[in-house]
């Protein structure tokens, strides 16, 4: 199974569409958004051929975002747990680095997906892989927009520049 991972799109429809186009070209089965979609209108392009899951980010100020996502996908709230092909995954926006570390270090998950920092990182720590796909370019982080794809069969996580 292929799982797309995206975060911190912040209403940038060009980046959202680039992410959706990439995930469709990769024929992913599901997409997980790690928060900071921001407004409902920028969630709707993810209404595609794949399953869609999203957590709340610290900039997701419109409560209608939950209704918009739930109309075609699954809104997980502040954090969530997903299982794909036996892979246990925690999803959290990442506002608290302490909480991200606790999720990774707990040993309860194969993968921890998060965003918030806009800094693309894939880190193996013990038996858990921490994945931050990046986000919109900001000062001190990535200078390009990236997404990631997890292949649950091989365990490989790949990063892609899409915008």
C-alpha positions in Angstrom: 0.0 0.0 0.0 1.2 3.5 -0.8 0.5 6.3 1.7 1.0 10.0 0.8 2.0 12.3 3.6 1.6 16.1 3.4 1.6 19.0 5.9 1.4 22.7 6.3 -0.3 23.7 3.0 -1.7 26.9 4.5 -4.3 27.6 1.9 -1.8 27.6 -0.9 -3.9 26.0 -3.7 -1.0 25.7 -6.1 0.9 23.6 -3.5 -2.2 21.6 -2.6 -2.9 20.8 -6.3 0.8 19.9 -6.8 0.5 17.5 -3.9 -2.7 16.0 -5.2 -1.3 15.6 -8.7 1.8 13.9 -7.3 -0.2 11.5 -5.2 -2.5 10.7 -8.1 0.5 10.1 -10.4 2.0 7.7 -7.7 -1.4 6.0 -7.4 -1.4 6.3 -3.6 -4.1 4.5 -1.7 -4.4 7.0 1.1 -3.2 10.5 2.0 -2.5 11.8 5.5 -2.4 15.5 6.0 -0.5 16.4 9.2 -2.3 19.7 9.8 -2.4 23.4 8.9 -4.7 23.0 5.9 -6.2 26.2 7.3 -9.5 26.9 5.5 -12.1 24.3 4.2 -11.7 25.4 0.6 -8.1 24.2 0.5 -9.0 20.8 1.8 -11.5 20.0 -1.0 -8.9 19.3 -3.7 -7.9 16.2 -1.6 -11.4 14.8 -2.5 -9.8 12.4 -5.0 -9.4 8.7 -5.7 -7.5 8.0 -2.5 -8.7 7.8 1.1 -8.0 11.1 3.0 -7.2 11.7 6.7 -6.3 14.9 8.4 -5.4 16.2 11.9 -5.9 19.7 13.2 -3.0 22.1 13.0 -2.3 25.2 15.1 -3.4 27.5 12.2 -6.6 25.6 11.3 -8.8 28.3 12.7 -12.0 27.5 10.9 -14.0 24.8 12.7 -15.9 24.1 9.4 -12.7 22.4 8.3 -13.8 19.3 10.1 -17.1 19.2 8.3 -15.4 19.8 4.9 -12.9 16.9 5.5 -15.5 14.6 6.9 -17.7 15.1 3.8 -15.1 13.0 1.8 -12.5 11.8 4.3 -11.8 11.4 8.0 -10.9 14.2 10.3 -8.9 12.8 13.2 -9.0 15.9 15.5 -5.9 16.9 17.4 -4.2 13.6 16.8 -5.0 10.1 15.6 -3.9 6.6 15.1 -4.1 4.7 11.8 -3.3 1.2 10.7 -2.3 0.5 7.1 -1.3 -3.1 6.1 -0.4 -3.8 9.8 1.7 -0.6 10.1 0.8 1.3 13.2 0.9 5.1 12.6 0.5 8.1 15.0 -0.5 11.4 13.4 -0.1 14.7 15.1 0.5 18.2 13.8 3.7 18.6 15.9 3.1 21.8 17.8 4.8 20.2 20.8 8.2 18.7 20.1 8.0 17.0 23.5 4.8 15.2 22.4 6.3 14.2 19.0 9.3 12.7 20.9 7.1 10.9 23.3 5.1 9.3 20.4 8.3 8.2 18.7 10.0 7.0 21.9 6.9 5.1 23.1 7.7 2.2 20.8 3.9 1.9 20.2 4.1 3.0 16.5 6.0 1.9 13.4 5.7 5.5 12.1 4.9 8.9 13.6 3.8 11.5 11.0 3.9 15.2 11.9 4.5 18.6 10.5 4.5 22.1 12.0 8.2 23.0 11.5 8.0 23.0 7.7 11.4 21.2 7.8 11.4 17.9 5.8 12.9 15.1 8.0 12.8 11.3 7.9 14.4 9.8 11.0 14.7 6.2 12.2 14.7 6.1 16.0 14.6 2.6 17.5 11.9 0.7 15.7 10.0 3.9 14.8 10.3 6.1 11.8 9.5 9.8 12.3 8.3 11.5 9.2 7.9 15.2 8.7 7.1 15.8 5.0 7.9 19.5 5.2 5.5 22.3 4.3 5.3 25.6 2.5 8.8 27.2 2.3 9.5 29.4 5.3 12.7 31.1 6.5 14.9 28.6 8.3 13.2 25.5 6.8 12.9 24.0 3.4 13.1 26.3 0.4 10.7 24.1 -1.7 7.4 22.3 -1.0 7.8 18.6 -0.4 5.5 15.6 0.2 6.4 12.1 1.2 5.2 8.6 0.3 5.3 5.5 2.5 5.4 2.1 0.9 4.0 -0.2 3.6 5.2 -3.3 1.8 8.9 -2.3 1.8 8.8 0.2 4.7 10.5 2.8 2.5 9.6 6.5 2.9 10.5 8.7 0.0 10.5 12.5 -0.2 9.5 14.4 -3.3 9.8 18.1 -4.2 6.4 19.0 -5.8 6.3 22.8 -6.0 
